[in-house]
Amino acid sequence: MNLHEECLLRYLKSPDELSYTTDILKLNNFIQEKRFLMKNFVAKSFTIGYTDEIK
């Protein structure tokens, strides 16, 4: 079960905790977005001039 399913299940069990489960989903999406940016953009900018050749 992924995080979205867990939050939906938690909401169905206790609807008064909607703001809590929404905050969890927002935080999870933020972390995934930052991880994607770090993996695909920031890491590539550092490897442009990389070489493992020793002179």
KAZIDA-V767741 format. One record per residue. N is the residue number from 1. RES is the residue in one letter. SS is DSSP state (A for helix, B for strand, O for the rest). OMEGA is omega in whole degrees, 0 to 359 (999 if undefined). D_CENTER is the distance of its C-alpha to the mean C-alpha in Angstrom with 1 decimal. Layout:
n | res | ss | omega | d_center
N | RES | SS | OMEGA | D_CENTER
N | RES | SS | OMEGA | D_CENTER
This chain:
n | res | ss | omega | d_center
1 | M | O | 180 | 16.3
2 | N | O | 185 | 12.7
3 | L | A | 180 | 11.0
4 | H | A | 177 | 12.3
5 | E | A | 178 | 15.7
6 | E | A | 180 | 15.9
7 | C | A | 177 | 15.4
8 | L | A | 179 | 18.0
9 | L | A | 178 | 20.2
10 | R | A | 179 | 20.1
11 | Y | A | 180 | 20.9
12 | L | A | 179 | 23.8
13 | K | A | 180 | 25.1
14 | S | O | 183 | 25.2
15 | P | A | 181 | 24.7
16 | D | A | 178 | 25.4
17 | E | A | 182 | 21.9
18 | L | A | 181 | 20.2
19 | S | A | 178 | 19.0
20 | Y | A | 180 | 17.5
21 | T | A | 176 | 15.5
22 | T | A | 178 | 14.6
23 | D | A | 178 | 13.3
24 | I | A | 179 | 11.1
25 | L | A | 178 | 9.6
26 | K | A | 179 | 9.4
27 | L | A | 179 | 7.7
28 | N | A | 179 | 5.1
29 | N | A | 178 | 4.9
30 | F | A | 180 | 5.4
31 | I | A | 179 | 3.2
32 | Q | A | 178 | 1.5
33 | E | A | 179 | 5.1
34 | K | A | 179 | 6.3
35 | R | A | 178 | 5.7
36 | F | A | 180 | 7.4
37 | L | A | 180 | 9.9
38 | M | A | 183 | 10.7
39 | K | A | 189 | 11.4
40 | N | A | 184 | 13.3
41 | F | A | 184 | 15.0
42 | V | A | 182 | 15.5
43 | A | A | 181 | 16.3
44 | K | A | 181 | 18.8
45 | S | A | 179 | 20.6
46 | F | A | 183 | 21.6
47 | T | O | 182 | 22.8
48 | I | O | 183 | 25.2
49 | G | O | 184 | 28.1
50 | Y | O | 172 | 27.5
51 | T | O | 179 | 30.4
52 | D | O | 177 | 31.4
53 | E | O | 180 | 35.0
54 | I | O | 181 | 37.2
55 | K | O | 999 | 40.2
